[in-house]
Amino acid sequence: MIDIQAPIFGISRLRIPIDGEGVTTLVTFSHCPLKCIYCLNPQCEEEQYAQHLTPQELLDKVMVDNLYFLATGGGICFGGGEPCLQSRFIEEFRKIIDPNWKLTIETSISVPEEHILRLIPIMDQWIIDVKDMHPDIYLNYTKRPIDPLLHNLQILADQGLQDRCTLRIPLIPEYNTPELQTESQKILEEKGFKHFDVFKYKRL
Amino acid sequence: MKYGKKVCQSLKVVRKQIADANEIPYEITECPHQGDCPGTCPKCESELRYIENQLNIRRAVGKAISLVGLSLSISSAFATNGEAMTIPQDSITNQTDKEDVLMGIVEQQPAFRGGETALMEFIKNNLRFPEELQETYRQERVILSFNIEKDGSITDIEVMRSPHDAMSNEAIRVVKLMPKWQPGKLRGKATRTKYVLPISFRLK
C-alpha cells in the first residue's frame, strides 16, 4: 500500500440518518480552499485539532461499527474541510474496507478535476455543497471563483451521475435570496440533477 | 425523545435483528447508563462485541452468516419511531397503517407463549421441508417479518429473505398456525410491534 497520511480533525460515530442511508461514521479532514463566512467547521484550518492517520489507522478506528454498517447499508461519510483534497487517501482506504460499506462524500467540489476523476469510481453518494450558482454571489461568499465548481458539476453530469448526487442550496443571509435560491436550483435541474437540499443558514 | 436515545434504541433493534438472523441468544434490555445518552454506552458496546464474537465463532466452524442488508429500513424506521414515541398512546394503538408499527421500540417485547424454547419447538413440530426441494437443498433459512397486534394476533407477514418460494410458503403457513402471542407493551399498554423471525429448514 502507498504510504499516505491525511489530517483528520474529527471522527463522529453512529449517525442516523444524517449522512445517507444506514448507520454512518463521519470522518472530517482538515483544510479547505473556500473561506465561507458561515463555515460550520472553522477549526478545520487549525492544525492542533488534526491527527495524521494512514488509511489502515483510520480503518482500525472505524471498524468498531462494521456490523452496523453491513446490516444497515451504511458506511463512512467524508467531510471537512474539503475531503476531495484527500482523494488519494480515500482511494487507498476504499481498497482495504469491506466492499459492502457505502462511501459518501460531503464536498464543495471546488477542487482540481483530478480529485473528482479519482473519486468517481469509488464513491457511492455525493452530497455537494453548491452554495449558489451565481458567480458573483459565490465569489462574495466563498472568496473563491465558481469555475472549479461548474467544471466539476459538468464532469459529474457528463458521466450520468446525477442520481448519486444531492445538491445543497442554502439561503445565505445577506448574500442571496429565496428567488436566487430557486434560480440556482433551475440551473442545476437543466443539467439533469434531481435531488436537492434547499435550506437556510443560521448564524450560530 | 432525545436524538442519542433514539439512536441507542434503533441500534438495539439492529443488534436484535443480527442476533435473530444468526440464532444468537440476545434480548433487548434497558441501559443502566445515567445522564445524556450519546447513542451508545459500555453496555451497548459490550453487546455489539458479544454479537461480533458469536458471529466469528459461527464463521470459524463454517456456518453461513446473515448480515449484509439485514436492517436496511433503519433510516425510515428511525423517523417513524421518533414520531411514534411523541404522539399520545391512544393515537399509536388505534392506528392500523403500516407506517405506524413500532419497530421493536417497546418497553416489553412481544413473546410467544411459553417463551423462545416453546417457539422453536412449535416451529420444529410443524415445519416440513418441501418435498420438491429435497434433492437440491439441505439446510436453508427463511427470514420473515410480521406484526404482532395488540391482541396478540399475527398480521402482515412478509418474506425478508428466502432461497425458494416453496420454503417461503411453508414458513408463512407455520407462522399462520401459531396461537396468539403476548403483545409488546409501551407505557404499560399493549401495542402493535414488528417482529423478525428466522426459520431454519434442515433436511433430516
Contacts between the chains, C-beta under 8 A, distances in Angstrom:
chain1	res1	chain2	res2	distance
A	13	B	39	7.5
A	13	B	40	7.4
A	14	B	7	5.4
A	14	B	11	6.9
A	14	B	38	7.9
A	14	B	39	4.3
A	14	B	40	6.0
A	16	B	6	8.0
A	16	B	7	5.6
A	16	B	10	5.9
A	16	B	74	6.3
A	16	B	75	6.5
A	16	B	78	5.2
A	17	B	74	7.3
A	17	B	75	3.5
A	17	B	78	5.6
A	17	B	79	7.4
A	21	B	72	7.5
A	21	B	75	5.5
A	22	B	71	7.8
A	22	B	72	7.3
A	22	B	74	6.0
A	22	B	75	6.5
A	23	B	11	7.3
A	23	B	14	7.4
A	23	B	74	6.8
A	64	B	45	7.9
A	64	B	48	7.9
A	66	B	52	7.8
A	67	B	14	7.9
A	67	B	15	8.0
A	67	B	18	6.2
A	67	B	48	6.4
A	67	B	51	6.6
A	67	B	52	5.9
A	67	B	55	7.6
A	67	B	67	6.8
A	68	B	11	6.7
A	68	B	14	6.1
A	68	B	48	7.8
A	70	B	67	5.0
A	70	B	68	5.1
A	70	B	69	7.8
A	71	B	14	5.4
A	71	B	17	6.8
A	71	B	18	5.5
A	71	B	67	5.8
A	71	B	68	7.4
A	71	B	69	7.2
A	71	B	70	4.5
A	71	B	71	4.4
A	72	B	14	6.1
A	72	B	71	4.7
A	72	B	72	6.6
A	72	B	74	4.6
A	72	B	75	7.8
A	73	B	69	6.0
A	73	B	72	5.0
A	100	B	68	5.2
